[in-house]
Amino acid sequence: MFPANEALILSAILFSLGVIAFIVRRNLLYTLMSVEIMLNAAGLAFVAGSAIHGQPDGQVFFMFILPVAAAEVAIGLALALLIFKRCKTLDLWAIARIKEE
Amino acid sequence: MTDNGVPALWLVPALPAAGALIIFLFSKFWNPRVAGRIACSAVGLSFLWVLVCSYMLITWPGEAPRFTQKLWTWLDAGTITADVGFLFDQVTLVFTLVVTGVGFIIHLYSVAYMRGDDGERRFFGYMNLFVAAMLVLVMADNAFFMFLGWEGVGCCSFFLIGHFYQKQENCAAATKAFLVTRLGDIFLLLGVLLCAKLAGVSFLDLSGFEKVAGMDSVPQAFGASGPLLLTIAGLLLLGGAMGKSAQLPLQTWLPDAMAGPTPVSALIHAATMVTAGVYLIARFHVLYVMAPVALAAVAMVGVGTAFYAATCALVQTDIKRILAYSTISQIGYMILGLGVGAFSLGLFHFFTHAFYKALLFLAAGTVIHALHGEQNIYKMGGLKASLRGTYLVFLCGAAALAGLPLTAGFFSKDAILWYSLSTKYGNPALFALGMVTALLTAIYTFRLIFVVFHGTERSHHHVHEPEPLLVKPLAVLAFFALFAGFLNLPHFVPVLSAKWEHFLEPVFGHYHAHPAGYGGKAGEALAALLSTVVSLAGLFIAWKLYHPGAAVVPVPAMEIGESETSTPAPYKASLANWLYRGWDFDRAYDAAFVRPFRRLSGMSSWVDRVIIDGVFELSAAIVRGVHSLLLAFQNGRLSRYALVMLFGALAGTIILFFGRGW
């Protein structure tokens, strides 16, 4: 039996971790990673919901989330690379200051 | 020529208007001298056409001939309609002849006078435009079209007074003239509208000013308030005349208007425009006869102004200001003539005055020209020898102005004085004040002659001989100044008596007042004798006071090189200084209107700056504050955006789950 409730709690913990990481970390790489964590937490919640209701929809939805996450990583990393080339840093606050100047 | 044999009246104002148009549009491509030639020929042709029209009017068969010509409907607003239409009757004939005839001579003179001036083209353009507007004023067959000309001449007057606009005072003088006459114009417009209301359409309709049916029915149509309304209309029109003709209490602009070139003073501020008020009252004579109170007001304004301006002219030191005050005074006589019901004599005095005053101004212009712009009479002196021709024509004009026997001014002024005593509107007070004014007129006129032309030369300039064009045309004016009076000899003369009055009878008809009592023709002869004595006495007093070597009246203390306007008090005696400042009208107006207005404008400027601007600046400040508040959110800090999103999502979730039932 799939422990749906525990999975949901894990998903919530993962999502919270992602959010907190997204808010407190200033490095772009970590930010991207926290976004990935949040996506996966959401995916876990979908799967758990699918198990609870006995319906495949949630799992199908996770199938869609996976390529989205992959694409996000690909583009996000490419952008991070370019930003690093230009700004010589990945510190988001420093990048914001550069924009202001 | 039109179908029914009436000459093309529109050509009279159209010619100078075309001249103005050509000068304004094209003369910059030509030599500036061409402008003068165009202007002269335009006015000259117009004069010839007026002569043709006049000849046809005089020889026209039938009783009371008058030409009217309607071109098109100008405005059609319910009960008020106005046409672009022209009227040519005996009154118009007199005015158009003077405007184009004297105007032509002044244009000729200007060609020499304005030679080499920077604004020569502009000057002639506005001169021609002025003549066109003045002709519209006197030829319009309804009051609204007349108002167009009325405003047109005011406008050209403004431009020409400010001709030498490089000097601040000249611009101020132009503005003053414009504003003061505008004040009168407002009264005129109100008066015209009231007349339109009183008389319905017919009075201002195509058939012109004489269509009195509308006016005669006013007392019936309006019942008890009819006479009051007529009086108000008459007083409003008098207000318009006061502004344009520089009558008390709106006379202050005319002495300052002398800032313009001298031909402008001669044409606009002596011969034609300033007599528009005379024309106006003569045109509306029916109204005034039906409103005796308004007519009495006209007479009092006239004689009061005549006296006032004569006293001021006694002490002026600027040759042009003396002539300006004498113009105000002489127009006062014309208005007095109208005010005692002697409409044709008011016009007769206008007619003679146009010649001798234009002559005096132009001759004064020649003197000023010869002395390189000197206008102070106490710096002239002894010009009799060096400016012989000018002296002679000036003497002719001065004799007419002073009313020496048998000159034009003598007959016209004496007739007005006699009527001011003997008609049913006249009384001895008007006559007496008029006689005193005649004495003063003779004194200041010959003071001018003695100080300027006799005695020793006080000018430091070399007097150069004026060119012929500055003297020759004046001979024509001098001829009329001396002999125009024979057109209307007094009634006691067996031949040619009252010719002028008969000539204008078709216009004024039974509205014209006639002398009654006071001994009839014998009384008239006595009055003529009295005014002869008065003018000769004036001449004698002037000789006693101002002949070379006389030092009874102190010469004003004026430093050489000091400008005329910068000395408000040239005399030791305070009375003389008070007269010099024109009875302090300017100061009173300054205190009563100009300074309160400045204070009001200062206050409204404060309201504008602090309150009105404050409201807008406050709203701008609010927007700016909100902007800076919002700016704090968009700071590029990704994590802060995320935080805000988080709280937003949380709040949304809470509302979604726990907010049910709200």
HADDOCK unambig.tbl for C-alpha pairs under 7 A between the chains (distance, minus, plus):
assign (segid A and resid 22 and name CA) (segid B and resid 639 and name CA) 6.43 0.50 0.50
assign (segid A and resid 23 and name CA) (segid B and resid 639 and name CA) 4.43 0.50 0.50
assign (segid A and resid 23 and name CA) (segid B and resid 640 and name CA) 6.94 0.50 0.50
assign (segid A and resid 23 and name CA) (segid B and resid 642 and name CA) 6.32 0.50 0.50
assign (segid A and resid 23 and name CA) (segid B and resid 643 and name CA) 6.39 0.50 0.50
assign (segid A and resid 24 and name CA) (segid B and resid 639 and name CA) 6.78 0.50 0.50
assign (segid A and resid 93 and name CA) (segid B and resid 637 and name CA) 5.94 0.50 0.50
assign (segid A and resid 96 and name CA) (segid B and resid 636 and name CA) 4.99 0.50 0.50
assign (segid A and resid 96 and name CA) (segid B and resid 637 and name CA) 6.32 0.50 0.50
